[in-house]
Amino acid sequence: MDNPGRKTTKPLPPPRATPAPRAAAPAKAAPTDTSRRAAHTPYRQQVLRATAKRQLRVRADGTPDFPNVNKVAFYEDKKALKAIQRAERRHHYGEARTLLEEYVHHFGIDNFYRNTDLLWHLGQLWQRDSTQAERAKAYFRLALKHHRTDVTRVQLYYDSLEQKTTDLYVPLKVYYDIVEYRKSINTFHPPKGIYTNMGSGINSEAADYGPTLGAADSVLLFTSKRKQRGSTLKRVVDEDLYTSHREGATFWTDAEPLPKPINSSYNEGSACFSHDGRTIFFARCECPTCHGNCDLFTASLGKDGKWSTPKSLGALVNSPNWDSQPALSPREDTLYFASDRLGGFGLSDIYYTVKGKNGQWGKAMNMGPVVNTRESEVSPYFHPKYQVLYFSSRGQLLNFGDFDIYKTYRVQGRWQEPRNIGPLVNGKGSEYYFTIDSQSKNLYYARSEEKDMQNLDLFSFPLPMEAQPLATTQVSGTLLDSVSSKPLKGIISIIDLDNGIEVASKYLRPDGSFDFNLIDGSRYAMLIQSPDFFSVEKQFALKGDTVMTLLTNSIDYKLPLIFRNIEFEPGKAGILSSMHPTLDRISLFLVDHPNFRLSIAGHTDGRGDPEVNEKLSQDRAEEIRRYIERKGKLGPNRIDSFGYGASKPLKDELTEADARVNRRVEFRLLKPEESKAGAAGDTKW
């Protein structure tokens, strides 16, 4: 009953082009520029004056509220379009932009696919101002979300603007390799993110999905197809609502069906509770009193412990089509739901209805073009504590599979551009039918281990940072080479030291930049890894938006590495504590890059017996090799060690300073292709 991909919709009209200006009649003399301006100035000035007096209500990205989406289907003002064209012909681009933004502000739902060209054009006008790139991208995003024609040019242009800010997450295999790496580092907590099947007491052999929590997270409510009805020859699936109660921190009781009159001989599912668990909203399908094939109903739990007869939310909310997946706002005065009714932006949209003072639910309203797209939006979920709405979509611009989960913040009454909650939750398939506990610790949702959507089970998963409602403080920065100041490539990971919340790892962008949205007031560790440099590690306590510039030395594989803090006591080969930080970095590099090998060469100055010096240099190289192997738990044959005594001086020893230069340990990291060549014999230094 809750199939997000199913949709019956009216045929879409062809895209509407911007009307061209009408040519002057050949029999009449062309008007002068002055007379033309005089003829059109009143309208133009009227619009500009009105715009100056009335500040458009805009989001953080600069796009307006689009107040007409629930009032008119299509907005058209030919006089306004001519005024815009006239301003552009005169190269009055600022004026044209103001007039066009005012026009777009009045868009109805149909304008978003019939006038996609105007959204694209408004983005271009904003792009003329170098300080307004974000505003330009916002209009390009709208064009890409709602187009019905080929928008390859828009996509290429948008991608060119986004390349400096787009996040490129590492593949999950690489991420879990990093997880294993972190387990080898005592100071970095390994993540605790694993899928936990909620067990046979809740899951069945049939599909189980649509979880939601109620009564302070102590009751789990979900939909199941485990029940069948009818004769043996004509068995049909009966979708019903089930509950399970939490006992202790992790144990859930065996699921029980809700009693009549909630469950009936019809299909019930996709429900939500009020905060106290005494009111339920749910979808019922194919019933005699339904307006469409699925309608929204509500019922209350009486003092006698029995549920009241379900009541339809009525024709102001329900449509002749599919209405389902209700989600209640924290104040319980607004109900969000998914519907594939006609007149929306796409195959299915998210709508909302507001409860009036009389306790009745008002007319359903579309959430608008920022949340809804030309594709499908389903499974709304409003966080019980914060102004954050989560939903699933296949039409937002950044996605990892089919349906992904997104979150959008309400700021000053306006919903902001949705954010993908990241690859730790969203995979190549579809993610929907989900809920989050009130403490933002766990995500509960349906998935199929066999990639069979008919065999969905309920799982819990620790809520990663990208999905956290309070992850709004930005940490950004750049990693540069300390000598050349050129940007470096690598993988950056953030570790939450206080709460152990997982954060998806990313690649550094081509310009060496990165950014993460984290929870303010917590301590974090940053780890940047690459074969081009030793791992960069930094711990910090987050206090507000933070910008940092990080510097490190690139590894030149053509030259040996010499560290001046690797100095032994005279005549001894014991490892000193001052050497540990450098040797640890080398060891961790080998852990992180298992195909690399290391060659160590010990050297002494020219004073003393040559044979003693050669043995001393060999012993020192051997001690370093053993330390690095123990620290990184490395396998055999990863490290070679050599002692050369005083046979390869760097300088003639005329002073003590010269002798100190010659007393050294040289390290050379061997790339995989060099390892085979170097394994057979001595490394060339």
N, C-alpha and C positions, 0 to 999 in steps of 0.2 A: 504493500500500500504506500510505502514511503520511498518510491523510486525516483531519485533526483533527476535521472536522465529522461524520464517520460514526460512528454509535453504535446498537447494539441494547441496549436496557435494559428492565428489568422495569417494569410500571406502578407509578406512585407511589401510595402510600396517601393518603387524604385527610388534611388537616392535623388535628392532634389538639389539641383545646381543653383548657385547664386544668380539671380536675374541679371542679365546684361543691361547696361543703360540704353534707353531708346534713342535711335539716331534722329537728328533734326530733319524735318520735311524739306526736300530740295527746293520747293517753291519759295520758302521763307529765308530771309537773310539770317545768317547765324547770329545769335545774340552775343553781345560783347561780354567779356569776362565780368565786367562790373554789373551789367544787368542780370547775368546769370546768378552771381553771388547774391544780388538783392532779392532775387526771386526765391532763393532757398535759405537765406539767412535766418528768417524767423524760426523755421523748424529746427535748424541746426543749433541756433542759440538757445532755443527752448530746451533741447535735450542736454546740451552742455551745462546750462545753468542748473537744470534739475539734478544732473549727475554731481555737480559740484556741491550742491546743498545736501544731497542724500548720499552718505557714505555707504557703498555696497558692503553688506555683511559677507565677510570672506573667511575662508579657512586659513590655516597656517601656510598652505601652499599658494594662497592668493586667489583660489577659485571661489566664485560666489555660491550662495546658498541654493540657487535655482528654486525659488518659491513657487513656480508655476507647475512643477511636475505633478502635483496632485490637484491642479485646477483646470488646465487646458491640455488637450492632446498635442496640439501643434500651434506654434506661435509664428505669425508672419506679419511683417510691416514693410511693404515695398518702398515706402517713402524713406524709412530708416536705412534700408539697404542701398538706395541710391545715394543718400548722404554719405555713407561709408565709402562707396566707390568714388564719389566726387572728391572726398578728402585725400584718398590715395592717389588719384590722378594728379593732384596738385602737390604730392609728396608731403602732405601734412600727416605724417604717420602717427604722431602722438594723438592728434584729434581723431584719426581713423580708429586707433586702438580704443580710445575712450568710448566712441560711438558703438564699436563692435562689441565691446565688453558689456555695455548696457543692453545691447540686443540679445546677446547670449544669456544674460542674466534672466531674461524672460522665457527661456526655452521651456517647452513642454516635453513630455517623454518622447514623442515621435521625432522631435527636432534632432535628437541625439543620433539617430541613424539616417535621417533625411538631410541633415545639415552638418554632417561630419566635417565637410570642407571648411565650414566657418570656424569650428574648433581648431582645426589645423592652422588656418590662416591667423587666428588670434594668437596662437602660440608663436607663429613667425613674427608677428608685430611686437610681441613682448621680447622676442629674441634679439631684436634690434637694440635693445637696451642691455648692455653688458652686465648690469647689476641685477637683471631680472631673469636669469637663467632658470631658477627654480620655478618661477611662475610660468615661464614658457613650457617647461617640461610637464607641469600640471595639466595644461590644455592638450599637449600631445598625448598624455596618458588617457585623457577622456576620449580623444579621437580613436586611440587604439582599442579601448575597452568597448566601444559602441559601433565601430564601423561595420558596414554591410558590403563594402566594395573593396577593391584592392588598395591597400594602404602601405605597400612596400616602401614607398618613399618616406612616409611618416615614420615607419619602423626604423629604417636606416638612420634617419636624422635623429630620432630619439635615442637610439643606441649610441650614436656618436657623442651625444651630450651626456649620457649616463656612464660611459666607460670609465670615467674617473671616480665614480662613486658607487658603482655596482659591486656588490659583494659576490665573490666566487668561493662558495663553500667547498671544502675538500670532500672527496668521496667518502662514504661511510667506512669502507675498508681502511682507508688511510687514517680516518679518525680513530678507529678502534686499534690500529697499530700504535697511535699516539697514546691511547689509553693504556696499552700494555707497557709502553715506554714509561708512563707516569708511575706505574706500579713499582718500577725499579728505583724510583726516586723517593726516598723516605719523606722528604719535606712536602711532596705534592700528593694530595689525596686522590686516589683513583676515583672516577665517577661511579655512582651507584645506579646508573640508568640501565635498567633491564626491563623488558616486557614481562609482566607477571600475569599469567592466566588466572582468572578469578575462580577457577576450579569447577569440579563437576557438580557442586552444590548449587551453582548459579548457571553455568553453561550446560547446554544440552546438545544432542546430536543434530538438532535443527538450528536455524538461525536465531541468534540472540543479539540484540542491538538496541540502540536508542537509550543509553543509560542517562539518568539524572539523579541528583542527590537532594534530599530534603531533611527537615528536622535536624538542623545543625550537623549535617553530613552523616547522620546515623541511619538513614534509610536510603537504600538503593532501589530505584524504580526503573524498570526496563521493559522492552518489548520482546516477545518470543513467539516463534512459530511452532513450538513443540506440540501444540494441541491440534488435533484433527477432528472433523465432524463429518457426518453423513454415513451412508451405508458402506459396506466393505468394497463394493464395486465403484462407488463414487465418493471416495474420501477427498475432502478439500481441507486446505490449511486454514486454521483459525488463529489469527493474530490476537494475542491477549497481553494484558499488562501484569507484570509480576513484581514482587518486592522481596528484598532481603534486608535484614537488620544487622548492623555492626555490633559485634561483641568484642570488646577490647580494641587493641590498636589495628589489628590486621584481619581478624576472623569475621567472616560473614555467614549468617545462618542460611540454611537451604532456602531456595526461592519458593515463594508461594504465590499463587494467582490472586489478584484482587477479586473480591467477591462481587456478585451481582449487587446493584445494577450497573457497576462500572464495566466489567466484562459482560459481554452478551453473545448472542448468536451471530453478531456482526463482527467486523474486524476493529479492534482498538489498539492504539499504539502511540508512540512518540509523545510522551506525557511529560509534565513538569509539576512539581509541588510548589505551594506557597512556602515561605520560610518556616512556618510552624508545622508544616506537613498536614494541615487540616483542609486545604483546598487543592483540588487537582484540576489541571487543564490537559486535555488529550484530544486526539483525533479519532473519529469514528467514521467508518467507510461503508458505503453502499447500504445505508439504512433508509427506511421509508421517509423519515423526517429530514434527511440531509438535503441541503440545497444543491450540492455537487456530489462528486464521487467520494470525497473525503471532507468532513467538516470539523470544526473545533467545538468542543463541548467543555463544560465545567461542572463540578460537583463538590459538595462540602461534607466533611465528617461531623456528624452530630454528637451531642453529649452522650448519647447511648452507644457510641462506637460504630454506628452504621452510616454508610454513605447515602447521601440524598440521590434522588433520581437525576441523572445527568441532564443538563439544560444546554441547548445550542446557544452559541454566542450570537446567533441571529444573522439576518441578511446584510446588516451593515458591515459585518466582519467576514462571514462566509460567502463564497462565490459559487457559480455553477461548475467550477473546476475543482482542482485539488488544493486543499488548505490543510496544513499539517505542521508538525514540529514546533509547538509553542514554547516560548521562553519568557519568563517573567522578570521584570526589572527589579532592582533592589528595593525600591519604594513600593513595588507591587501595584503601580498605577499605569503601567504600560506593558502590553503583551506583544512580543515579537513573534513572527511565524513566517513560514515559507509558503508560497503559493505560485501556481502556474496559470493564474487567471489571465484573461486577455487584457491588453492595454499596458503590459509591463515592459521592461527594458529587454528582457531576454526569455529564455526557456522557462526559468522559474526565478522569482525575485523574493527578497525579504521585505515584508510589510510590518507595520505596527498599528496597534489600536490603543487609544487612551481611555481610561475609565473616567466617566463623568461624575459630577457631584451626586447624581442620582444613583450611582452604582452601576450604571449601564455602560457597556463598551461602545465607543464611538466608531465612526466610519474608518475602515482600514485605509492606511496611508502608505504609499511606496517610500522606501528609505532613500531613494534618489540615486543619481548616476555615479557617485563616488563608491558606494558599496555595491550596487547592482551593476551588472554588465550585460552584454548581448548574449552571454552564455547562461549558466545556471548558478544560482546562489541558494544554499540550503543550510539546515542545521544551525540556526542562530542560538547563541547561548550568552546570556548577560551575566557577567561576574557578580556574585552576591554582595561584594564589598566595594567594588571600584567601578568607575564609569568606563568600562571596557566591554565591548561586544565582540564575541568570537563567532565565526561562521565558516562554512566551507564554500569554496568557489572553484570553478574551472575556467573563469574568465579574467581573473586578475593577472597582471603582467608577469610577476615573478612566481613561477610554480615549479615543483619538482616532479609532478606526476599528473594524474587526472584531476580529481578533487583534492585540493589542499586546504588546510585550516589557516585562517587569517585572524588578526585582531585589529580592531579600530577603536581609537580613543574619542570620547566626546569632550571637546574643549569649548567652553562657553556656548554650550548648546548645539555645537556643530560637529558632525562626524568627520574625522580626519582620514587621510589616505591610508587604506588598510596595509598592514605589514604581515608578510608570511612568517609563521612561527618556526620556520627552519627545518632542516633536513633530519634532525633527530626524531621528529614526529612525522613529517610529511615524506613519503617515499614515492616510488614509481607508480603505485596504484592509487586508490582513492581513500581519503580519510574524511569520514563524516560520522554522524551519530555519536556525539561525544559530550562529556561534561567535565568540569574542574571542581575540585573541592574548595570550600570557602577559604582555606588557609593557603591555597595555591601550591600545594605540595604534589598532588597527583592529578594526572589526566586519565579519565576513564573513557575508553572508546572501543568500538567494534572493529575487528580485523579478522582476516582469515589466513591461517598459516599455509593452507593449501592453495591460496589464490583463487578460492572458490567463494564468490560472494553469496552463494546459497548456504554456506556453512560458517557464518559469522559467529565468533565468540567474543566475550567481553574480556578486556585486558586493562590493567592499570600500568601507568608509566610515570616515573618522576618527572614533574613539569620542568622542562629545560628553560634556560634563561630567555631565549627568544620568545617564549610563550608567557613569561611572568608578567603580570599586570603592572608591577612597579619597576620594570626594567626600562626606565625612560631617561636615565642619566648617561650621557655620551662620553666615551673614552675614545679619543682619536689621536693619531700620530703618524709619524713617518720614520722609516729605518733607512739610514744612509751610510755609505762607506765613509769612515772617518778621515781618509786621505783624499779621495777624489770627490767626495760629496755626491756621488752617483747613487740613485736608488738601488736597493737590493731586493732580490726575490727570495721568497721563503714561505713557510707555513706558520701562522701565528695562532696560538692557543691561549685561552684565558681560563684560569682555575679559580673557582670560588673557594677561598680558604675558610670562610666562616660557616657557610651553609651547605657546601658540596653540590650546589646546583650546577648542572652541566651547561657548558657553553660550546656551541658548535665551532669547530676550527675553520679558519679561512686562509686563502692564499693572500699574500700581500698584493696589492694592485700594482700595475706596471710602474707607477710613480713612487712605489715604496710605501704608500699610505694604507691605513686601516682605520676602522672604527667599529665599536661595539656599543650596544645599549645595555647597561648593567643596572643593578639595584644600588642606589646610593647608600653610603654609610657602612659598606662591607669591605673586607680585605680581599685582595686578589693577587694572584701571581700571573705574570705574563711570560710566555715561553715562545721564542721564535727560532725555528729550525730550518737549516738549509745546508746542502753540501758545499756552499760557497763561503760559509763562516761558521765559527763555533757558536753553539746555542747561546742566544741572548736571553737572560733571565732577569726579571724585575718584579719585585713585590711592591704593592702600593695600597693605601687606604683611600677609597674613593670618597671625595667630598665635593660634589658638584661636577659639572661638565669639566673635563680635563683634556688638555692637549699636550702631547709630549713629542720631542724629537730624540730619537735613539741613534747612537753611533756605534759602529763596530768595525773591526778590521776584516777585510776580505782575505781569504786564503789564496795565496799564490802557489799553485801546485808545482811550479817550476823551481821554486826555491825552498830550502829547508827552513823550518820554523825554529827560532831561538828565543827562549824566554829568560830574561835576566833574573827572574826570581827563582830559577832552578840553579841554586848554588849549594854545593856540599861543603861540609866542614873539611879542613885540610887533611888529606890522607884517609878520609872516611867515605863510605858509600851509603850511609843511612839516609832515609827519606826524612826531611825536615817538615814540620807543620806548615811552614811558609810556602812549601811547594804544593800543598794539597789543592788549593783552588784551581791552579792551572792544570794539574794532572787530572782533576775531576772533570774539567771541561773537555779534555782530550778523550777521557774514558767515555763520557756521555755522547760525544760525537760518534765514536765507534759503535756504541749501542744503537744510536739513532740511524746509523748508516751501515748496516751489516755487511755490505759488499765491499767496504773500504778496508784496507790493511794499513798498518803503521810500521815504519822503520825508525829505530832509535839508534843514534850514533853518539858515543861518549868520547870526549876529547879532553886532554890535559895540557898544561903549559909544558915548556921544555926543561924545567928544572927537575933534577933528580934522575934516578935510574930509569932508562927507557922501558925495560921489561916490567918494572914495578908500575910505571905509569900506564902501560898498556893494559895490565891486569886490573888496575884501579878503574880505568875508564870502562872496561868490560863489566866489572862488578856494578858500577853505577848505572849503566844502561840496563843491566839485568834487574836491578832493584826497581827501577822505574817501570820496566815491563811487568814485573809481578804485581806492583801496586795497581797499575791500570787494569790488568786482567781481573784482579780481585774486586776492584771497585765496580767494574761494569759487568762482572760475571761473564766474561768473554770466553768463548771456546778456544781451543788450541789453534795454533798456526795463523792467528790474526796479527801477531806482532813479531817482528824480528829485532834483535838487539846486537850491536857491534861495539867493540872498543878499539879505538885507533891510537890511544896514547897521545904523543906529541907529533905524530907523523903528518898531520894535516893542519898546520897553523894558518890562521887568518892574517897574522901580522908578524913582522920581525919583533922579537922581544927585546926592546931597548929600555922599556920602563915597566913598572908594576902594572900600569894601566894596559900595556900591550899584553902582558901575561894573562891578565884577567879576561881580555877578549878571547884569547885562545882557550881558556878553561870554559868549556861550554858543553851542553847537550843539544843535539840537533834532532828535530822530529820532521819526518816527511810522511804526509798522508798520501797513500797510493790509491788512485781511482781504480774501479774494477778492471779496466783494460790494462792498467799498469801492474795490477796485483799479480796477474799471471806471469808477466815478464820478470817481475822482481822476486817472485817466490823461489825461482831456481837458484839464485845466487845473491851475491852482494849487491846492495843498492848503490847506484852511482850518485855521489854527493857533489 
